[in-house]
Amino acid sequence: MRTPVAIASLLLAAGLSAGSAYAFDGTAQTLQPYEMQPLTPPANVPLAPQVRPVDEAFRTGAQALRAGQTAKGIDALGYAAAQGHAMAQWKLGRIYMDGDGVKRDDAKAFEYFQKIASSHAEDYPGTAQSRFVANAFVALGSYYLVGIPSAGVRRDPSRARDMFSYAASYFGDADGQYQLGKLYLEGVGGPRDARNAGRWLTLASQKGQYEAQATLGVLLFRGDEGVPRQRARGLMWLTLARDAAVRPGDKWVVNAHEQAFAEATPDEREKALDYLEVWLKTAKR
């Protein structure tokens, strides 16, 4: 049996008007008002969600950037960002922060990240968008560590710690946890606290943040105030970090692993390997 939607399609395809019908003998008939009700889909047929212009602008901008059309992409993203589209704001912030296809502009990047933090700080953690909101807080923390004179942003390590702390605690962001742990370890923006540093570094390391794994590995291998020395476990974390260190700036990770491996005893190396095997089995679940 044809549905009302299918019947309407047949009428349109035949070029018939909605106000007329034909009898079996081919003579025209005029429909009565009660026969001219608008056709609607059955209740069980889902309607396609309406696409907002701002979402379409974001998609257009992202597609243009992938195609190498930087100017077109930035224009489209700029429109979406001006309408409060968080993903567009984040994308533009990263573009200007990294100088990706444009001249690096930390003032513009900071402005976009700040808009995200101001409008989306209470977004529900665990959603796709929340990852980008958390990243905006981490980016702001990085800027507060050094300051941006051109934007009137003074260096404020304490404020940086606040930014990292929010990303780390509210959103559970691994990069935020790593940065916060590093500040605790270095005593930047507040008192030095190696034990608390180890806590945050462990959380980030368990999520695969390799810089945190390397930092935690050194901390455990050497030991510190409130952190007992665990050379085999430290070497395990350093081994995991060494395997993920592929960027040009990751030489420090490689060096830290090589130094710890050279100092470790054969028993410590073997125990580190045992820890590593357990970790890999658990991580695959």
N, C-alpha and C positions, 0 to 999 in steps of 0.2 A: 504494500500500500504506500502511495507517495505521501510525503509529509507536506504540510502547508508551504514550507520553504521550497520544496521541489516543484510544487504546482506553480508558485509565483515565478520561478525561474523559467518554466515552460511558457508561461504567458508572455514574459518579456522577450524570450527568444522568438516567439511567433509574431511579435510586433503588435500585440493586442493591448488595448487600453484597459486600465484597472476598472473603468466604470461600465464596461460592456461585456456581454457574453453571447454565445451563439447556441441556438437550439440544434437538435440533431439534424433538422432539415436545412441548416445553414443560415437561417434568418437571424438577424440581430435581435437581441433582447437587452432591455435596460435593467440593470440590477437595482433592487430596492435598497433603501438606506441600510436596512438591517443585514443586507448581504454584502455590504461594502466595508466591513470591519477590517482594520489593518492586520496583515498577516504577521505573526510573531513566531519565533522558534519555540519548540517544545521546551518545557522547563528543564529537562535533563540535558540540553545542549548548551555547553559552556560558551559564554560570549568572550571574544578576544579582548584582553585588557586594553584600555585606551592608552596610546603612547603619548606621553607628555612632550611638548616641544623641547623642554630642557633636557630630557633623556635622549631625544633624537639628536640634539646638538652635541651631547657628550659622545654618543656613538660615532657621529660624523667626525668629530675632532680626533677620536682615538683611531679611526680608520685612516684618516688623512696622515696622521703621524706614522702609522705603520707603512704607509705608501711613500713616505719620505717627503710629504707635502707639509713641511713644518709651519709655514705661515698660515695656511688654511686651517691646520689642526689647532694652532694656538688661538686663532680667532674664534673657532667654534667652541673650544673649551673655555675661552674667556667669557663668552655669552652664558654658558651653563654655570660657570663659577659665579658670575654676577647675580644669578638667580638663586644662589645658595646650594648648588649641587656639590656635595662634599667630595665625591670622587674626582670631579673636574678640578676642584680647588687643590686636592692632594696631587693630582697629576701635574698641574702647573707648578706647584711648589717644588716637586722633584725636578722638573725640567730646569727651573731657574737655579735650584740649589746645585745641580750637577753640571750645569752649562751644557745640557743635552740638545744640541742643534741651535742653541742661542747663546748669547753672551751671558756668562754667569751673573746673577743678580740676587745676592743674598737678602737684600731689603725686600724685594718682591716675594721671594720664597718665604721669608719670615712672615710676611703679611698673610699669605694664603694659609700657612700652617696655623697661624693665630686665629684666623676665622673659623677653621675647623674645630680647634680646641674650645673656642668660645661657644659654638653652637651645638657641638656633639659630644661634650664631655660625659654626658649621662646616657649615651647610646648603650643598648644592651650588649654586654660582652659576648663574644662567640659568634656574632654575625659577620658576614663578609665585609660589611662596611666598617665594623669596629676595628678590624685589623689596620685599616688605613688611618682611622682616628688615632689609634695607639701610636702608629708610626709618626703622625704629626706631632704628638707630644714628645717623642724621642728626638725628632728633628729640632723642636724648640729647645729642648734641653741642651743639645749640642751647640746651638747658637748662643745660649746663655753662658756656656763655658768660655767662649772666646769673645762675645760681643759683636755688634755690627755698628761701627761708628756712623756709617752712611745712613742708617735707619734710626739713629739715636738710641740703639739698644746697648746698654752698658754690660760689661762682663759681670755676671752674677752667679757664682758657683752654687750658692744656696738655692737660688731659683731653679738652676739646672737640676739639682737634686730633687726638688719638688716635682719637676716635669717627669723625670725618669721614674720617680716613686709612684706617680699616678699611673703611668703606662704599665709599670711592673705589677702593681697591686690590684688596681681596678680591672684592667684589661688582661692581666696575666701575660703581658707581651715579653717574649724572650729577649729581644734587643734591649728593652727597657730594664729588664732584670739584670742583664749583663752590665749595662752602663751604670746602674745603681750600685751593683756589687763592686765595680771598679772604683767608684767614688768613695765607697766605704773603705776599701782596701788602701787607697791613696790618701785618705783623710781630706778630700776636697769637698768643700761646701758644708763641712761639719766635722765632728770628731772622727778619728780613725777607729774602725771597728772591724778587725779581721774576721771575727766570728760571724758577725752579721753579713759581712761580704761573702763569706763562704756559703751562707744560706741562700743568698740571691744568686750567686754563681751556680750553685747546685741546681736550682730550679731552672735556670736558663740552659744549663748543660744537659739536663734530662730531656729538653725539647730539641736538642741537636744544635744549639748555638755554639759553633766551634771556637769562637774567640773566648767565650765563657769557659768552654772545656779546657782550653789551653791555660787560661788564667787560674782556674781551679786546680788544674794539674800541678802547676808550679807551687801554688799555695799548699797543697797537700804533700807534695814531694819535699818541700823545705820545712813546712810547719810554721806556725806563727802563734802569737799570743791568743790563747783560747782555741787554737786549731792544732790538735795533735798531728805529729808527722805520720803520714801514711804513704810511704814511697811507692809501693806497688800500685796502689789505687791512683796515686797521682800520675804515675807513668801510663796507666790505662787511659786516663782522660787526655793526656798529651798525645798518645798514639791515635786516638779518635780525632783529635783536632788536627794532627799532622796530615791525616788522610784527606781532610776537607780543605786544607789550606792551599788554594790554587791561585789566589790573586797576587799581583806584584807586591802589595803591601803586607803580605802574610809571612815575610821572611822571619819575623820574630817568633812565630809559632814553630817554624821548622827548627830554628836555632834552639829554642827551649826544649823541644823534644830530643834533639840530638845530644844536648848537654845532659839531660836527665838520663837518657839511655846509656850514655857513656859512664855515668857515675853509679848507675844501678848495679847491684850484684846479680849473678846468675839466678839466684833464688827469687830475687825481686822481679826480674824480668819474666820468669816462669809464672810467678803468681799474678803478675799484671796480665799475662796472656790468658790465664784462667778467668780473671775478672772480665776481660774483653769478650771472651767466648760467651759467658753468661749474659753480658750486656747485649750482644748481638742477637742472641736467641730471644731475649725479652723484648727487644726493640721491634722484632719482626712480627710480634703478635698483634 
